């Protein structure tokens, strides 16, 4: 594989690694308390003391962007784990057994997919109550049908391959075929889907926070920072620029990483 084809993997991996490290090291890299209010320093422009300026309550924007990355990272990881942990087994079982099992499970998945992703997340959070913990569950529910469809498609393709037919002829049970033959050959697709789903989870979490349904003040969140910047955008544009850049970088990085992993794992490439 040539270096040109590795470019998305290299760029995406670098962006994701940088954002992850900054988020994990936020308590040591951030110069201020992310929730400490300083009325005397409100809406200060970028300076040596505050590299990205301060917000309407005098809080350091650089500090809050770093800590907001921690919220997005945790929500994304938990949501993807929930979506993959529920959706992938459903899809594998539906694809392997077929018949009424496939019909029943896929109609359940179709019911979830009938709602637009953001609307389903909003409905779930509205039922559970606002907060970043509830947002994890809501986004996880949104991701269940995505992983279920990917896993089912791969199971349908593999269950009639020569190696699964041979295993069945030798007396292997459906559970053994799923665990020993179909699942290992599905993990690559699930990894690719997980990276793409992570970018979607970050964006959905920011959208929920912007609407007041995600992380609640004073917890720093990129989406809530955009909401706070809305009223003073023309006075202090840096309040909206940097959270927006962080969201865009995270989404771009995870999407590029997914493309790179797909190119790496696809034998036809």
Secondary structure as GFF3:
##gff-version 3
##sequence-region A 1 269
A	DSSP	alpha_helix	3	24	.	.	.	ID=ss1
A	DSSP	alpha_helix	26	29	.	.	.	ID=ss2
A	DSSP	three_ten_helix	39	41	.	.	.	ID=ss3
A	DSSP	alpha_helix	61	97	.	.	.	ID=ss4
A	DSSP	alpha_helix	99	113	.	.	.	ID=ss5
A	DSSP	alpha_helix	117	128	.	.	.	ID=ss6
A	DSSP	alpha_helix	132	158	.	.	.	ID=ss7
A	DSSP	alpha_helix	162	169	.	.	.	ID=ss8
A	DSSP	alpha_helix	174	177	.	.	.	ID=ss9
A	DSSP	pi_helix	178	182	.	.	.	ID=ss10
A	DSSP	alpha_helix	187	210	.	.	.	ID=ss11
A	DSSP	alpha_helix	222	229	.	.	.	ID=ss12
A	DSSP	three_ten_helix	230	232	.	.	.	ID=ss13
A	DSSP	alpha_helix	238	265	.	.	.	ID=ss14
###
